[in-house]
Amino acid sequence: MASSHKTVRRKVGTFRPRADGTIEVIVSHGYNYNGKPRRLSAIAKDEIEAERLALELAAQLGKRPDLGMGLTLERWWAAYSVGKGDRITKATFERYAGDMRRIWLPALGKTDISLIAHKDVQAILLSLPTNSQASHAKASLSAVLTQAVRDGYLSENPLKSAAFELPGDVGTQDDGGTDWSSNPFDAIENTSDVWDVQTVLAVMPLLRGVPLEPCWLCMVGAGLRREEALALTWRDVRRISIGGRMVTQLAVYKAYTAQDGLKRTKTRRSVRIVAVMEPFGARLWELHGKPDDAVCPVSVANIQRRWKNLFEPVTSKHAKTEGRHKGKLFGFRYVPLNRMRATHSTIIQQAGVQDSINAAMHGHSEKVSYTNYQRANTIDATMQAGEFLLVRGGKHAANG
């Protein structure tokens, strides 16, 4: 028996409720050679899926539901969440969802995605408290709108190839209140988000025996992402002789995050064998354990707190309750643990290693032309950086 439910006509497609609770989605656009309307249909389990299917059917028929046709950011985000949301990592999706929920949907949710203007986005970005938050929010919205372009629902992404001013871009203070006009040299040195060679070498002996030490060694010594270091087992670490010199290598092919657990690396280029520069390689090998044991047996949920605690002062009143490692790095300039990867990249660059090899060592996701010299063995580059660290102390460039 046919359903008695009322058919709902939308600006993109028609929704026809069925007796079993599902929804028939019908989209028409243009005509066939025989003069009959071109039409596609599909069955959806609920309205959210129906919205997504309507957009997909419209794209298949060549229909453009943009330019004032009523495809709001709110509707597109619902469709994106169901479709693309299942094809990206939970961590990435949660970051996008947080920015959409807190920032973009309250301000632009009812706006047709084709009518989102540069001035609207600019005003919202400048209203955010920090440069970092604005930068991440911009990236989230851009990713969501880029998918609309790829799927044929939007003519162009208004955030692409457009210049935006972010909080802190103008003025004499940064997000943390550092006044650049008083002493710009001190300001730049004290707010850099990477460590210099001297700091790295001074910190290394202080981290001996700290549970985070193996993770730090992998990041600052080999340029691994934090999630890559946390996924390593000792089966993924080896020390071999090359040209009479011992080299520690890491097999990088997986990652571990709180949201997704164990997963693949960020990109195909992230699957790589990386040499650990000295003296970090030798120290890492000293710590090696059973093949299936984690290199860094620290919970991903509290690793950032553990790292920050190393920089906190410990009073005698709280010394026993706050952990014996707290305050080990008190007095050093704090930088987040994930910036140790950037610190490694900076050391490699200062040592005179070619940028192309530097990028390959870090498994960068940018489109790079991997010519023969870029596929070069990274062992030589790592040894070059190790010499820079140990022999020259980071004071001069490798070719200086």
N, C-alpha and C positions, 0 to 999 in steps of 0.2 A: 504494500500500500504506500502510496506516495506521501511524503511529508507535508504537513499542513503549516509548517513554519514559514514565516514571512521571508522572502528573498531580500537581502540587503545589497543595494548597489553602492559601490565605492568609486572614488575618482580613479583608483587603480584596481580594476577587476570587480567582479560581483561575487558576493558570498551567499551561498544557498544552504542554510542549515538542513541537516538530514535527520531522519527519525532516530537514528542510532547515536545522535549527539555529535557526530562529525560534521564538517563543513565542506561543501563542494565549492571550490574556487574556480571561477570562469573569467578568462581574460580574452577580449577580442581586440584585434587591431588590423586594419586593412582588409584587402579582399584577395581571394585566390584568382587564378586565371579564368575560372568559370563564373566569376562574379559573386561567389558566396563569401561571406565573412570568414576571415582567418580567426580561428578560435582554439584555445588550449584550455584544459581543465585539469584539476588535481584535487585530491581529498586531503584535508587537514584535520588533525585531532583537536585543535583549539584555535582561538583567534590569533594568538601570537604566531603560530605556524602558518595560519592562513595569510597573514600579512606578508610573511617571508615568501610564501609560494606565489602570491600575487605579483610580487616584484620580480621573482625569477621567471615566471611565465611571460610577464611583460617584456623582459629583456630578450627572451627567446624569440618573441614576435617582432623585435625591433622597436618596441614602443618606448618612448622616453618619458617616464613619469616625473620629469623635473620641470623647471621653468614655470613655477607657480601652480603646479598640478596638485599641491596639497601633501607632498611627501615631507612631513615635518621631521626634524631631528629626533624627536621622541619616537615616532613610528619607525624611522630608519634604525635607531639604536635597538629597538625591540627585534627587528629582523636580523640585524648584525649579531646580536647576542645569541640567537638561535642557530644561525648559520655559521658565521666565522668564529663565534665563541667556542665551538667544539673543535676548531682546527688550530688554535693557538694554545700556548701553555696557560695553566691556571694562574700563574703569577702575572703574566702579561695581561690576561683578561681582567684580573682583579684590579690591576693598576688602572686600566682603561675605565672599568666600571666605577671605581672610586672617583676618578676625575669627572666622569659624566654625571654621576649622581650628585656630587657636591658643587660642581662648577657649571657645567655646560647645560644640563637639562633645566635647572631652575631659571637660567637666563635665556636660553635659546630653544628650549624644548618644543615650543609651539610654532617655531619659525620654519618655513619651508627651506629645506637644505640648499635649494638653488638660490635662495635669497639671503643667505648668510653673507654679510658684507665684511670687508676688511676692518672698517671702523668699529663694527660690533665686537669682533674678536679682540681688537686692540684695546678697547675700553675695559673688557673683562680681564685681560692679561695684566693691565696696569693696576687693577683693583686688588690683585693678589698680593699677599704680604712679602714674598721673597722671589728672587730671580729664579731659584731652583724650582719652586712650586709652579711658577708661570711657565718655565721651560717644559716641565713634564706635562702640564695641562695642555699646552700647545701641541706637543707630540701625540698625546692621546686623541685629541679631536682630529688632528691631521690623519692619523691612521684610520679612524672610523670613516672619514670622508673620502679618503683614498680608495677604500674598498667600494664605496658607492660609485666612484668613477670607473673602477675596474669592472664592476658588474653592470655598467651601462645605465645607472640610475641618476647620474649627475654629469653635467658637461665637463666641469673641471673643479679641482679642489682649490678653494679660495685661499688656503694656507700655504700652498706650494708656490715657490718662487716669489714669495711676498716677504717684505721686510717688516718685522714687528719689534717694537721697543718693549723691553722687559723691565720690571722693577730693578733699580740699581744700575741700569745702563747709563744714566745721566746723574751727575752729582759727584761729591767728593767722599761719599761714604758707601761702603758695601753693605750687604744684608746684615752683617754682624755689627755694624756701627763703626767699622774701622775708618778713621779719617785719613784719606789719602793726602790731603794738603799739608798735614803737619810734618810727616817724614815719609815720602812715597817709597823710599828704598826699604825702610823697616816694614812698612805696610805690606809691600809686595812679598817680602821674605817671610813675614809672619802669617800671611794668609794663603800661601801656596798650599795646594791640596796634595802635593807629593813631597817626599823626603829627598834630601840631597844625599850624596854618597857618604859623607862624613856621619850623618845621622844614622843611616842604615847600618854602617859598621859599628857605631857606638851602641846601637840597640841590640844587635845580634847576641852578644854574650849575656845580656840581661834577660833574654827570652829563653835561655837554656832551661829545660825542665818544665816550662809552662805548657799546658795542654794545647794551646794555640800555636806553639812553635812550628810543628810540621806544616800546618796550613800556611803560616807566614812565609816559611822557607819556599814553598811551592809558588806562592804568589810573587814575592819579591825576587826570587831566584830564577823563576821560569816564566813569569808573566801569566800564570793561570788566573782565570776568573775564580771568585770565591766558591761558586757552586761546582766548578770543575775540581778544585782542590778537595772539597768535602766528599766528592764521589770516589776519590782514589782509594784503592786498596794496595797493600804492599806487592801484590801480584803485578801491579801497573808500574812498578819502580824497578829499575835495574841499574847496575854499575858495570861498565865495560871498559876495556882498554882500547883506545884509538890513537894510533901513532905514538904509542909509548906513554900516553897520558890517560888517567882514569876519568871517565865521564859518567855522571848520573843522568839517566834519561827517564822521562815520564811518558806513558802511553795515555793520551787524552782522548776519550771517546764517549764519555758520559758526564752527567751533571746531577747535582742533588739540591733540591730546594724544598722549603717547608710546604709549599702549596702543591707541588707535583711529585714529590719524592724523587726516586731515581728515574732519570729520563735521558734522552739523547742530548748531545751538545747543542749549543745555540744554532749553529749552521753546519753544513757539510764541511766547510773549510776549517771548522773548529776541531775536526778529527785530525790529530797530528801527533807526532813524536817530538817531544821537546827536551832539549838538553838543559840541565840546571847549571847556571854559572857558579863558579867557585867564589867564595868558600862555602856557599849554601849547599852545593851538591854533596860534598863530603860529609857535612853535618847531617843532612837528611839521611844519608846512607847509614850513619851511625845509629839512627833511631829505628831502622827497619825491623819489622816484626814478621809474624806469620802471614803467608800469602793472602788469606781471606780477611785479615784484620784491616780496619780502616786506618789510613795514614793519619787522619786527624779525627780522633774519636770524641768529637765535641758536638753537642746538639745544635742543629741549625737554628733552633728557636731562640737560643740565648747567646749565640756566638758574638753578636754585635755588642751585647751588654758586657760579656766577658772581656772583650777587647777594650771597651771604654773604661772598665774598672781598672785596667792596668795603669791608666793615667791619673786616677783619683788618689788624693792623699789619704793615708790611713792614720787615724788617731789611735793612741794607746787604748782608748775606751772601746773601740770597735775592732781592733786588730784581730782578735780571736774569731769573731763572728763573720768577718767579711772576706775571708779567704786569704791564704798565705801568699798568693800572687798579686793581690791588689796593690796598686801603687808602684809596681816594678818599673814603670816608665814615667813616673811622676817627674815633672820638670821638662819633659820633651813635648814639643808641639804636637797636639793631637790631630791626626788625620784618620778618617774612617779606614777600616781594614780593607775594604774593596779598592782603595786607592793604592794599595801595594802593587797591583797590576800595572797601574799607570807609572808608579815609581820605577818598576822594572823597565818599562818602555823608555822612560826618560834616561835611565842609566845606559841602556843599549844605544840610544841616540847620541848621548854625550861621548860614548866610547868610539864613535865614528862608524858604526854599522849602518849600512844603507837602509833608508826608510822602507824600501820594498821588502827587504829581508825582515826588518823589524815587524812589519805588518803581517808577514807570513808566519813568523814565530808566534804571534798572538792570535792567529786564526781570525783576523778581522773579517766581518761580514760584508764590508764594502766591496763593490765590484772592482776587482783588481785584475789586471792582465798578468796572469801567472806565466811569465816567460821563463826561459831556462835559468837565468841568473836568480830569479825569484824563487825557484825551486831548490836553490843551493842548500847544501847541508847546513843546518843552523848551528852545528857544533862549533865550527870555526868562529862564527859570530859570538857565540856564548863564551868561548875561551878568550876572545878579544875583549869582551866586556869584563870577564874575570880578571884579566891582566890589568885593565883600567882600574878595577876596584882595589886589588891587592898590591900591585906594584906602583901605580901612579897615584893611588889614593883619590882618584877623581878630580885631581887638581888641573889636569890639562887634557885636552882632546887627544884621541889616539894618534892623530896625525899632526898634533901640534908640537 
